[in-house]
Amino acid sequence: RRDDAAPRPDAFGDEEFAPSSEPTTTRKHRLRNPTTFVIAGGSSGAGFCHELKEALSRLGHATEVERWAGTYKAHMNANITKLEACANAAARVSEDASVLFVGNSFGCRVVAELLARRAADVETRKLKELHENVITTGAVLVSYPLYGPAAPRDKTQDRREVLDRLAPSTRLM
């Protein structure tokens, strides 16, 4: 064995991955602009997206909507109001950061509905006030539920329908 067998800084072709003499701390990957992620979790509420929140925290700041008003269609207005309030609060905390919606499971439905309604409201000029740093032209949707326990019986139960109402320029990941 050779003593100099440790990887050299250029061993991977990029010095970014080279061993560092800095103290070992959690290193955040830097995005071009600071970003705050507003996580719209599943129907169980906050705390069930721990891994997602942990991963996004490495890229910027991450916060969650605490609890939904309910999971039925009748609760959607209240859920959207909660999501908008959470986004506005996150934007006020960090004025220089962009705020991006990240939906998980049921939260994807709430985020998609919010974006679809905002796209429709642009034409009618009935937009509710959102902080200027809140991104309403795209979102990250993790595990969007197309169906509940059974396939939809008619168009009113089709969860893909809301995705069709999004503006053509909306960017989803």
Long-range contacts (C-beta under 8 A, 24 or more apart in sequence): 26-58, 28-58, 28-59, 28-60, 29-58, 29-59, 31-59, 31-60, 33-97, 33-98, 34-60, 34-61, 34-94, 34-96, 34-97, 34-98, 35-59, 35-60, 35-61, 35-97, 35-98, 35-99, 35-100, 36-60, 36-61, 36-62, 36-63, 36-90, 36-91, 36-93, 36-94, 36-97, 36-98, 36-99, 36-100, 37-61, 37-62, 37-63, 37-99, 37-100, 37-102, 37-140, 38-63, 38-64, 38-65, 38-83, 38-86, 38-87, 38-90, 38-99, 38-100, 38-101, 38-102, 39-63, 39-64, 39-65, 39-102, 39-103, 39-104, 39-107, 40-64, 40-65, 40-83, 40-101, 40-102, 40-103, 40-104, 40-107, 40-108, 40-110, 40-111, 41-65, 41-104, 41-105, 41-106, 41-107, 42-104, 42-105, 42-106, 42-107, 43-68, 43-71, 43-105, 43-106, 49-104, 52-102, 52-104, 52-142, 56-102, 60-97, 61-90, 61-93, 61-94, 61-97, 62-102, 63-90, 65-107, 68-106, 68-110, 71-106, 76-110, 76-113, 79-110, 80-110, 80-113, 80-114, 80-117, 83-110, 83-111, 83-114, 84-114, 84-128, 84-130, 87-130, 87-131, 87-134, 88-129, 88-130, 88-131, 88-134, 91-130, 91-131, 91-132, 91-133, 91-134, 92-131, 95-133, 97-133, 98-133, 98-135, 99-131, 99-133, 99-134, 99-135, 100-135, 100-138, 100-139, 100-140, 101-135, 101-139, 101-140, 102-139, 102-140, 102-141, 102-142, 103-139, 103-140, 103-141, 103-142, 103-144, 104-142, 104-143, 105-142, 105-143, 105-144, 105-145, 106-145, 108-141, 108-142, 108-143, 108-144, 108-145, 109-144, 109-145, 109-159, 109-162, 111-139, 111-141, 112-139, 112-141, 112-144, 112-162, 112-163, 112-166, 113-162, 115-139, 115-166, 115-167, 115-170, 116-162, 116-163, 116-165, 116-166, 119-165, 119-166, 119-167, 119-170, 120-165, 122-167, 137-167, 137-169, 137-170, 137-171, 138-170, 138-171, 138-172, 138-173, 139-170, 139-171, 139-172, 139-173, 140-172, 140-173, 141-172, 141-173
